[in-house]
């Protein structure tokens, strides 16, 4: 997991280094874009078996799908073969003239190695945020905001206007003020000058980087969600937990024994149960596996409220954020493009700087 807590520029530097300088790389990562860019081989461990694909991750997904299709076809054909032979055995068992044939087929079926089909993960759920009241036209307005810590100026005279229904990304190097801006919007910290206005009827759902650490360590998984669930949701708690890979006896585990990823998933469930129209997410995809990220990304894509997303995960941002606010050099710059367009332009800027 080398890219957790790294900013996009650092990840891109690491990619270039690994591609051009490293002799061999073994990587465990849930960063789809990173894995796709640096690898040419994918090793899958499933159902006690290891499958080795000479392909990068995105191509591996296609090959795995083909493998399961072929497995299912072979399984279906074998099941028909078994059924046909079992029918012959049942029909002619006790018939003297067919004794040898029956015994031969019985022995054949006993020795037959049953074709196994890899489990297809069906635990993924199509999540939908609960309905919330409509917010005002401008849920967040930041005017001429400046913030410093001692002699260190984080950003100066920042202006941000976010309209209802927009999905925006805050990007930039670590330490350039993204989380500071979020904390200022949430009124967790004061600012030196300027103002932040939260629009009329805004119902905020906030996921902080330390959200998992705020969970009650002494409670169980079930108790954590049961404490906040209301109405009909109370009857659906086990189904909701199952959608985030908490099954069976897992729900009786104490929060203190959970992994970082499990705690993050649990904290995310708490957020999903709240009816909100303004979501502010600070690095929500850290510690999440690819499948869980896809579940949350799909839910966010369908979310009809306003979304502010701080993330270094390019794949997670791709197709989600339609506008980018770049934090850097004590300024906040607005880009009217998605993350792919923003990164393409940034790369061109760097090339022009090199040419100079």
KOLTITI-235821 format. One record per atom (N, C-alpha, C): x, y, z. Coordinates in steps of 0.02 Angstrom, whole numbers, padded with zeros to 5 digits, always signed. Each point is the difference from the previous one (the first is absolute). Example, Ala and Ser with C-alpha at 12.3 -4.5 7.8 and 13.67 -1.06 7.14 Angstrom:
+00660-00284+00390/-00045+00059+00000/+00045+00060+00000/-00018+00053-00036/+00042+00059+00003/-00039+00055+00037/
END
This chain:
+00042-00060+00000/-00042+00060+00000/+00043+00063+00000/+00044+00009-00050/+00046+00057+00002/-00032+00068-00012/-00060+00002-00030/-00028+00065-00019/-00047+00029+00051/-00017-00038+00052/-00043+00028+00053/+00035+00061+00030/-00036+00055+00005/+00025+00062+00030/+00050+00037-00044/+00009-00021-00063/+00043+00037-00046/-00043+00045-00044/+00024+00060-00015/-00037+00043-00046/+00012-00022-00072/-00041+00026-00046/+00001-00023-00069/+00068+00010-00032/+00031+00057+00010/+00066+00013-00031/+00053-00049+00026/-00004-00017+00064/+00048-00049+00028/-00012-00069-00030/-00063-00018-00009/-00017-00065-00030/+00027-00003-00071/-00010+00055-00037/+00024+00001-00069/+00076-00004-00003/+00034+00032+00047/+00074-00005+00003/+00020-00073+00014/-00035-00032+00048/+00016-00070+00016/-00012-00045-00060/-00054+00012-00036/-00014-00039-00061/+00058+00005-00049/+00021+00062-00013/+00055+00011-00048/+00063-00036+00023/+00014+00003+00065/+00060-00033+00027/-00004-00075-00009/-00058-00029+00018/-00007-00073-00005/+00002-00024-00072/-00030+00039-00045/-00001-00020-00071/+00069+00005-00031/+00037+00053+00017/+00063+00013-00035/+00062-00024+00037/-00004-00009+00066/+00061-00016+00038/-00001-00067+00036/-00059-00022+00020/-00003-00062+00040/+00010-00061-00045/+00037-00049+00026/+00013-00061-00039/-00059-00048+00004/-00030-00005+00059/-00059-00043+00009/-00041+00029+00057/-00065-00006-00005/-00045+00029+00050/-00054-00050+00019/-00010-00009+00065/-00057-00037+00026/-00041+00049+00040/-00062+00010-00017/-00041+00051+00033/-00067-00029+00022/-00020+00018+00061/-00067-00013+00024/-00033+00069+00005/-00054+00010-00036/-00030+00066-00002/-00074-00004-00019/-00039+00047+00027/-00070+00008-00020/-00009+00061-00044/+00056+00029-00022/+00000+00059-00043/+00001-00025-00073/-00059-00002-00030/-00007-00031-00066/+00043+00034-00054/+00000+00067+00000/+00039+00036-00050/+00075-00013+00008/+00023+00000+00062/+00071-00013+00015/+00020-00070-00024/-00041-00050+00018/+00015-00069-00019/+00000-00008-00075/-00049+00030-00033/-00004-00005-00073/+00060+00031-00035/+00025+00055+00028/+00055+00036-00032/+00068-00035+00008/+00010-00036+00055/+00068-00026+00012/+00008-00075-00008/-00055-00038-00005/+00007-00073-00001/-00015-00029-00068/+00028-00060-00012/-00016-00038-00061/-00016-00073+00017/-00013-00012+00064/-00016-00068+00023/-00043+00005+00063/-00051-00041+00005/-00046+00002+00057/-00008-00070+00028/+00010-00007+00065/-00007-00065+00034/-00061+00003+00045/-00048-00045-00013/-00062-00002+00038/+00000-00061+00047/-00019+00011+00062/-00007-00054+00048/-00074-00006+00017/-00030-00058-00016/-00071-00008+00011/-00017-00074+00011/-00043-00014+00049/-00023-00068+00014/+00058-00049+00007/+00053+00021+00033/+00056-00044+00011/+00044-00013-00060/-00012+00037-00054/+00039-00008-00061/+00035+00066-00018/+00053-00007-00040/+00036+00058-00026/-00005+00000-00076/-00021+00056-00028/-00003+00008-00073/+00050+00055-00020/+00040-00015-00049/+00053+00046-00022/-00016+00025-00070/-00013+00065-00006/-00018+00030-00064/+00057+00045-00024/+00021-00009-00061/+00051+00044-00029/-00035+00061-00029/-00030+00038+00043/-00041+00058-00022/-00006+00050+00057/-00010+00064-00017/-00012+00050+00051/-00071-00009+00027/-00016+00038+00052/-00061-00013+00038/-00064+00005-00042/-00007+00053-00040/-00062+00009-00039/-00010-00057-00049/+00055-00023-00032/-00004-00057-00046/-00013-00065+00038/+00029-00005+00059/-00012-00059+00043/-00075-00008+00015/-00034+00055+00013/-00072-00004+00015/-00038-00032-00057/+00019+00018-00062/-00032-00030-00059/+00017-00074-00005/+00063-00017+00012/+00021-00070-00004/-00033-00042+00054/-00007+00029+00059/-00033-00036+00055/-00073-00014-00016/-00032+00049-00030/-00070-00009-00020/-00006-00056-00051/+00046-00001-00049/+00000-00054-00050/+00013-00068+00033/+00046-00001+00049/+00015-00062+00035/-00062-00028+00035/-00037+00043+00032/-00059-00022+00036/-00054-00024-00048/-00005+00032-00058/-00048-00022-00051/+00017-00071-00023/+00065-00012-00013/+00022-00066-00022/-00008-00052+00056/+00013+00021+00062/-00010-00045+00057/-00073-00020+00005/-00044+00049-00006/-00072-00014+00006/-00023-00047-00056/+00025+00011-00061/-00018-00043-00056/+00024-00072+00012/+00063-00007+00023/+00027-00066+00015/-00038-00033+00057/-00019+00039+00050/-00038-00026+00056/-00069-00025-00022/-00034+00040-00041/-00066-00019-00024/+00003-00064-00042/+00051-00004-00044/+00008-00060-00041/+00015-00061+00043/+00041+00009+00051/+00016-00057+00044/-00062-00021+00040/-00039+00048+00023/-00060-00018+00038/-00050-00039-00043/-00005+00018-00064/-00043-00037-00046/+00028-00071-00010/+00066-00006-00007/+00033-00065-00008/-00014-00044+00062/+00006+00030+00059/-00012-00037+00062/-00073-00022+00004/-00045+00046-00017/-00072-00016+00004/-00018-00056-00049/+00027+00003-00061/-00014-00052-00050/+00024-00068+00024/+00060-00003+00028/+00028-00063+00024/-00036-00025+00062/-00020+00047+00043/-00037-00020+00060/-00068-00028-00019/-00031+00029-00052/-00064-00026-00024/+00008-00071-00027/+00055-00012-00036/+00014-00067-00026/+00009-00049+00058/+00038+00021+00051/+00012-00043+00059/-00066-00017+00035/-00041+00052+00011/-00064-00010+00035/-00046-00046-00040/+00002+00008-00066/-00046-00038-00043/+00018-00074-00003/+00066-00014-00004/+00021-00069-00012/+00032-00034+00061/-00003+00033+00058/+00026-00032+00060/-00043-00062+00015/+00031-00057+00009/-00038-00062+00012/-00014-00040-00063/+00015+00030-00058/-00009-00037-00064/+00064-00038-00014/-00005-00068-00001/+00059-00043-00004/+00043+00016-00061/-00032+00009-00056/+00038+00011-00063/+00037+00067-00001/-00019+00046+00045/+00031+00066+00002/+00046+00010+00061/+00011-00054+00038/+00038+00006+00062/+00069+00031-00011/+00038-00025-00048/+00067+00026-00013/-00001+00074-00020/-00048+00017-00043/-00006+00069-00023/-00018+00047+00057/-00046-00023+00044/-00020+00040+00057/+00059+00011+00048/+00035-00054+00016/+00057+00005+00046/+00055+00045-00029/+00010-00006-00065/+00051+00041-00034/-00016+00074+00007/-00064+00016-00009/-00020+00071+00004/+00001+00025+00072/-00017-00043+00048/+00003+00019+00070/+00072+00019+00019/+00048-00044-00020/+00071+00013+00015/+00024+00063-00035/-00023+00010-00061/+00020+00060-00038/-00023+00064+00036/-00063+00000+00024/-00026+00059+00034/+00036+00011+00067/+00018-00054+00034/+00035+00006+00063/+00069+00032-00009/+00032-00014-00056/+00067+00026-00013/-00001+00069-00034/-00059+00020-00022/-00005+00062-00038/+00018+00061+00044/+00044+00041-00026/+00018+00062+00035/-00049+00055-00020/-00038+00023+00049/-00053+00048-00013/+00029+00068-00019/-00026+00027-00055/+00020+00067-00021/-00026+00052+00050/+00043+00045+00022/-00021+00053+00047/-00003+00066-00037/-00050+00039+00019/-00008+00067-00029/+00018+00050+00054/+00045+00047-00016/+00018+00051+00049/-00061+00037+00024/-00001+00015+00064/-00056+00037+00027/-00003+00069-00032/-00060+00020-00019/-00010+00068-00025/-00026+00040+00058/+00033+00056+00015/-00018+00041+00058/-00067+00033-00012/-00049-00023+00038/-00068+00028-00007/-00019+00045+00058/+00050+00016+00043/-00015+00040+00059/-00007+00075-00015/+00022+00020-00060/-00004+00071-00018/-00072+00023-00003/-00013+00057+00027/-00068+00026+00003/-00004+00065-00038/-00055+00011-00033/-00013+00064-00033/-00026+00047+00054/+00044+00041+00027/-00018+00044+00055/-00031+00065-00026/-00045+00026+00040/-00032+00063-00017/-00007+00040+00064/+00024+00062-00002/-00006+00042+00059/-00074+00014+00014/-00019+00003+00064/-00069+00015+00017/-00019+00070-00025/-00063+00010-00019/-00020+00066-00026/+00008+00054+00053/+00018+00059-00023/+00009+00057+00045/-00034+00061-00031/-00013+00050+00041/-00031+00062-00024/+00048+00035-00048/-00029+00041-00044/+00038+00037-00049/+00036+00059+00034/+00064+00007-00016/+00039+00055+00030/-00010+00064-00041/+00031+00054+00024/-00001+00062-00037/+00043-00005-00063/-00001+00052-00041/+00036-00001-00064/+00076-00006+00009/+00026+00029+00054/+00072+00000+00011/+00015-00028+00070/+00011-00065+00005/+00012-00031+00066/+00063+00025+00034/+00052+00018-00040/+00063+00023+00030/+00026+00061-00039/+00013+00054+00037/+00032+00059-00029/+00057+00021+00045/+00061-00001-00027/+00060+00023+00037/+00022+00065-00032/+00006+00052+00041/+00018+00067-00025/+00066+00024+00031/+00049+00013-00044/+00063+00033+00020/+00030-00030+00064/-00002-00066+00005/+00023-00032+00062/+00076-00009+00002/+00029+00018+00056/+00072-00011+00012/+00008-00038+00065/+00050-00045+00001/+00012-00040+00060/+00074-00014+00006/+00027+00012+00060/+00070-00016+00013/+00006-00033+00069/+00054-00037+00008/+00017-00029+00064/+00067+00031+00021/-00003+00047+00046/+00061+00037+00018/+00025+00040-00059/+00063-00011-00019/+00029+00036-00056/-00014-00035-00067/-00030-00058+00003/-00011-00039-00062/-00069+00017-00030/+00001+00032-00058/-00062+00016-00035/-00022-00062-00039/-00061-00025+00014/-00025-00059-00035/-00030+00020-00067/-00048+00046+00002/-00026+00029-00062/-00023+00072+00014/-00003+00039-00054/-00014+00071+00007/-00056+00021-00048/-00050+00034+00026/-00055+00029-00038/-00032-00052-00047/-00016-00057+00028/-00031-00054-00040/-00074+00015-00010/-00024-00014-00061/-00070+00008-00017/-00026-00065-00031/-00054-00025+00029/-00030-00062-00024/-00076+00008+00000/-00032-00013-00057/-00073+00000-00004/-00021-00068-00027/-00041-00035+00038/-00024-00066-00021/-00076+00002-00005/-00025-00017-00059/-00072+00001-00012/-00032-00066+00019/-00065+00003+00014/-00038-00060+00017/+00007-00053-00055/+00015-00061+00020/+00005-00056-00047/+00068-00010-00031/+00046+00048+00011/+00068-00008-00028/+00039-00053+00039/+00045-00033-00035/+00047-00047+00031/+00070+00024-00015/+00035+00024+00051/+00065+00032-00010/+00054-00037+00039/+00062+00004-00026/+00057-00030+00033/+00048+00053+00024/+00026-00009+00060/+00055+00040+00026/+00064-00041-00009/+00048+00026-00039/+00062-00037-00012/+00060+00045+00013/+00057-00031+00007/+00062+00037+00012/+00047-00041+00043/+00061+00023+00006/+00049-00036+00040/-00021-00001+00073/+00025-00048+00037/-00012-00002+00072/+00027+00063+00033/-00039+00028+00046/+00022+00059+00036/-00017+00066-00033/-00038-00003-00056/-00017+00062-00036/-00067+00029+00022/-00036-00033+00046/-00059+00031+00029/-00067-00031-00016/-00001-00058-00032/-00065-00030-00018/-00040-00017+00062/+00030-00037+00046/-00036-00019+00061/-00013+00061+00045/+00045+00049-00003/-00010+00062+00038/-00062+00036-00025/-00009+00002-00066/-00060+00031-00029/-00063-00037+00022/+00003-00066-00001/-00057-00040+00022/-00017+00016+00073/+00050+00003+00042/-00011+00015+00071/-00028+00070+00010/+00021+00047-00043/-00027+00068+00004/-00073+00001-00021/-00016-00037-00053/-00070-00005-00023/-00043-00030+00055/+00027-00050+00035/-00037-00034+00053/+00001+00039+00066/+00032+00060-00001/+00005+00042+00060/+00038-00035+00057/+00044-00046-00018/+00041-00033+00051/+00060+00043+00020/+00019+00045-00045/+00056+00046+00014/-00021+00070-00021/+00033+00049+00029/-00012+00069-00021/+00046+00019-00057/-00013+00057-00032/+00042+00024-00055/+00025+00070+00017/+00053+00021-00035/+00030+00065+00013/-00043+00056-00028/-00027-00011-00059/-00042+00051-00032/-00045-00034-00051/-00051+00037-00023/-00047-00028-00047/-00056-00037+00036/-00041-00035-00039/-00058-00033+00030/-00019-00062-00039/-00039-00043+00033/-00030-00058-00033/-00074+00000+00017/-00041-00007-00051/-00073-00002+00010/-00026-00069-00021/-00039-00030+00044/-00034-00062-00015/-00071+00017-00021/-00021-00023-00058/-00063+00020-00029/-00061-00022+00039/-00056+00029-00017/-00064-00014+00033/-00018-00074-00006/-00022-00028+00056/-00026-00068+00002/+00051-00054-00018/+00064+00016+00009/+00052-00050-00014/+00005-00050+00057/-00007-00063-00016/+00008-00054+00048/+00065-00036-00016/+00050+00007+00044/+00068-00021-00016/+00016-00069+00026/+00029-00041-00043/+00030-00063+00020/+00075+00006-00009/+00038-00012+00054/+00072+00015+00000/+00040-00063+00017/+00047-00017-00045/+00045-00057+00012/+00071+00026+00004/+00028+00000+00060/+00068+00026+00011/+00051-00056-00008/+00064+00019-00009/+00053-00050-00007/+00005-00044+00061/-00017+00027+00058/+00005-00039+00062/-00068-00027+00022/-00047-00005-00048/-00068-00020+00017/-00001-00068+00035/+00041-00047-00024/+00001-00067+00030/+00023+00003+00072/+00044+00046+00016/+00026+00006+00068/-00052+00026+00049/-00054+00029-00027/-00052+00029+00042/-00052-00052+00021/+00006-00061-00026/-00047-00053+00019/+00011-00021+00072/-00053-00024+00032/+00004-00026+00068/+00033-00069-00001/+00060-00005+00025/+00039-00062-00004/-00031-00057+00040/-00042+00017+00051/-00028-00051+00043/-00065-00030-00028/-00029+00033-00050/-00062-00024-00030/+00014-00054-00052/-00051-00041-00014/+00006-00048-00055/-00020+00035-00065/+00013-00035-00056/-00020+00027-00065/-00075+00012-00001/-00038-00049+00023/-00073+00007-00002/-00023+00057+00045/+00028+00005+00060/-00020+00053+00047/+00015+00069-00028/+00055+00006-00037/+00020+00064-00028/-00054+00027-00047/-00027-00044-00042/-00052+00021-00047/-00068+00003+00032/-00013-00047+00045/-00065-00002+00035/-00012+00064+00040/+00054+00031+00024/-00006+00060+00042/-00024+00060-00039/+00009+00000-00067/-00020+00059-00040/-00058-00015-00047/-00014-00064-00011/-00054-00018-00047/-00068+00017+00029/-00043+00026-00042/-00068+00018+00021/-00051-00028-00049/-00062-00006+00022/-00054-00020-00044/+00011-00069-00031/-00019-00005-00064/+00005-00064-00035/+00072-00025-00008/+00047+00047+00003/+00071-00019-00008/+00020-00052+00053/-00031+00004+00058/+00020-00046+00055/-00010-00073-00020/-00048-00013-00043/-00013-00069-00021/+00047-00022-00056/+00039+00048-00028/+00044-00015-00057/+00074+00002+00018/+00015+00006+00064/+00070+00010+00021/+00045-00057-00025/-00022-00062+00008/+00042-00057-00020/+00012-00001-00075/-00052+00019-00039/+00009+00003-00073/+00049+00054-00019/-00004+00057+00033/+00045+00055-00015/+00072-00019+00018/+00009-00030+00058/+00067-00022+00020/+00027-00052-00048/-00044-00045-00024/+00021-00051-00048/+00024+00030-00065/-00031+00056-00020/+00021+00033-00062/+00071+00027+00004/+00023+00013+00062/+00068+00024+00010/+00045-00055+00029/-00018-00062-00016/+00041-00059+00016/+00006-00015+00074/-00051+00019+00039/-00004-00022+00070/-00054-00054+00004/+00021-00063+00003/-00047-00055-00004/-00001-00041+00064/-00058-00032+00013/-00005-00049+00054/+00025+00026+00067/+00046-00039+00029/+00026+00017+00067/+00044+00062-00001/+00018+00024-00060/+00042+00060-00004/-00032+00059+00037/-00067+00003-00003/-00034+00059+00027/+00004+00004+00076/+00023-00055+00033/+00007+00001+00073/+00071+00019+00021/+00044+00012-00049/+00069+00019+00016/+00001+00071+00029/+00046+00010+00047/+00010+00067+00028/+00038+00043-00051/-00015+00063-00001/+00033+00047-00046/+00076-00002+00010/+00023-00009+00061/+00072+00003+00015/+00040-00055-00035/-00031-00054-00021/+00037-00055-00033/-00002+00006-00076/-00035+00050-00027/-00007+00006-00072/+00062+00029-00032/+00011-00017-00064/+00055+00029-00039/-00018+00072-00019/+00050+00036-00026/-00013+00069-00021/-00053+00004-00053/+00001-00046-00048/-00050-00001-00053/-00069-00015+00026/-00005-00047+00048/-00065-00017+00028/-00029+00059+00039/+00042+00035+00037/-00023+00059+00037/-00025+00055-00047/+00037+00009-00055/-00020+00050-00049/-00067-00017-00031/-00010-00064-00017/-00064-00022-00028/-00056+00012+00050/+00012-00015+00063/-00051+00010+00051/-00017+00074+00008/+00051+00042+00000/-00012+00072+00005/-00038+00026-00060/+00014-00029-00059/-00036+00020-00061/-00073-00020+00004/-00015-00059+00028/-00070-00022+00008/-00037+00051+00043/+00030+00022+00054/-00032+00050+00044/-00020+00062-00040/+00044+00021-00044/-00013+00060-00041/-00057-00013-00049/-00002-00060-00029/-00050-00016-00051/-00070-00003+00028/-00007-00008+00065/-00067-00006+00030/-00031+00067+00015/+00038+00053-00010/-00025+00067+00015/-00028+00034-00063/-00060+00029+00003/-00026+00038-00058/+00036+00067-00005/+00041+00009-00051/+00038+00062-00008/-00006+00025-00071/+00012+00065-00010/+00001+00028-00068/+00067+00033-00016/+00047-00001+00048/+00068+00025-00011/+00049-00049+00032/+00036-00035-00043/+00049-00049+00024/+00071+00030-00005/+00037-00005+00054/+00069+00023+00001/+00043-00059+00022/+00040-00026-00047/+00038-00061+00013/+00075+00014-00007/+00036-00011+00055/+00072+00011+00001/+00036-00067-00002/+00028-00018-00058/+00035-00063-00012/-00043-00061+00020/-00060-00007-00030/-00043-00055+00020/+00022-00069-00025/+00043-00001-00052/+00017-00065-00030/+00063-00032+00030/+00034+00035+00046/+00058-00031+00032/-00023-00062+00039/+00036-00053-00005/-00013-00063+00035/-00059-00039-00027/-00029+00022-00055/-00056-00037-00029/+00025-00044-00058/-00028-00061-00005/+00019-00041-00057/-00037+00024-00063/+00020-00027-00057/-00027+00026-00064/-00075-00010-00005/-00025-00056+00024/-00072-00013-00006/-00041+00048+00042/+00023+00012+00062/-00035+00047+00043/+00003+00070-00028/+00057+00019-00028/+00006+00066-00032/-00050+00007-00057/-00008-00053-00039/-00047+00002-00056/-00072+00009+00025/-00017-00035+00056/-00067+00007+00029/-00013+00072+00020/+00048+00030+00036/-00008+00068+00024/+00001+00050-00058/+00043-00012-00048/+00004+00045-00058/-00066+00000-00038/-00030-00058-00010/-00064-00004-00034/-00054+00039+00038/+00001-00007+00067/-00049+00035+00041/+00011+00076-00005/+00062+00021+00000/+00015+00072-00005/-00018+00027-00069/+00010-00041-00051/-00017+00022-00068/-00076+00012-00006/-00039-00041+00035/-00073+00007-00002/-00026+00050+00051/+00042+00022+00045/-00020+00048+00053/-00022+00065-00033/-00061+00023+00017/-00026+00059-00033/+00014+00065+00038/+00039-00006+00054/+00019+00059+00037/+00066+00028-00024/+00033+00039+00043/+00064+00032-00016/+00056-00039+00033/+00055-00008-00036/+00056-00040+00025/+00066+00039-00003/+00035+00002+00056/+00069+00025+00003/+00044-00059+00018/+00049-00013-00042/+00039-00061+00007/+00075+00017+00001/+00033-00016+00056/+00072+00005+00004/+00028-00070-00011/+00039-00009-00053/+00026-00067-00014/+00062+00004-00044/+00044-00050+00009/+00058-00008-00044/-00009-00060-00046/-00059-00030+00004/-00015-00061-00038/-00028+00020-00068/+00041-00002-00052/-00020+00024-00066/-00059-00041-00028/+00003-00066+00010/-00054-00043-00026/-00065+00015+00036/+00003+00013+00065/-00060+00016+00039/-00030+00066-00023/+00042+00049-00015/-00023+00066-00022/-00026-00001-00072/+00028-00045-00041/-00017-00001-00071/-00074-00017-00010/-00035+00043-00037/-00071-00010-00012/-00045+00022+00057/+00030+00028+00052/-00038+00021+00059/+00001+00076+00008/+00060+00027+00006/+00006+00073+00007/+00000+00034-00069/-00041+00052-00006/-00005+00036-00064/+00035+00068+00002/+00026+00018+00058/+00038+00062+00008/+00054-00011+00051/+00057+00033-00009/+00058-00010+00043/+00023+00066+00030/+00010+00000+00066/+00032+00056+00034/+00071-00023+00019/+00050+00034-00028/+00070-00018+00011/+00030+00044+00055/+00027-00033+00052/+00032+00035+00055/+00076-00003-00010/+00032+00059-00001/+00073+00001-00009/+00026+00071-00001/+00061+00009+00025/+00033+00065+00000/-00042+00053+00036/-00034-00022+00053/-00040+00044+00043/-00062+00028-00035/-00019-00032-00055/-00059+00022-00038/-00047-00059-00012/-00062+00017-00017/-00049-00051-00020/-00024+00019-00070/+00014-00043-00049/-00016+00014-00069/-00057-00045-00024/-00049+00029-00034/-00058-00038-00024/+00011-00023-00072/-00014-00064-00012/+00006-00029-00067/-00068-00029-00021/-00026+00024-00056/-00065-00023-00023/+00008-00062-00045/+00023-00054+00030/+00011-00063-00036/+00003-00057+00050/-00005-00061-00027/+00004-00058+00044/+00072-00015+00017/+00011-00053+00040/+00068-00014+00024/+00046-00021-00058/-00027-00035-00049/+00041-00022-00057/+00026+00061-00039/-00045+00048-00013/+00020+00060-00035/+00050+00041+00040/-00013+00005+00065/+00045+00037+00044/+00071-00030-00001/+00004-00066+00007/+00066-00033+00002/+00035+00006-00067/-00038-00003-00054/+00030+00007-00067/+00031+00069-00008/-00036+00052+00023/+00027+00068-00005/+00060+00010+00046/-00003-00030+00060/+00056+00006+00046/+00063-00031-00029/-00007-00055-00034/+00057-00033-00031/+00029+00045-00055/-00044+00033-00037/+00024+00045-00053/+00036+00060+00031/-00025+00024+00058/+00033+00055+00033/+00072-00019+00020/+00006-00061+00026/+00066-00024+00021/+00047-00006-00060/-00027-00023-00057/+00041-00007-00060/+00024+00069-00024/-00044+00049+00003/+00018+00067-00021/+00054+00029+00046/-00005-00016+00065/+00050+00024+00047/+00068-00031-00016/+00000-00064-00018/+00062-00034-00018/+00031+00031-00062/-00043+00017-00049/+00024+00029-00063/+00032+00068+00011/-00024+00035+00052/+00030+00065+00015/+00071-00008+00027/
END
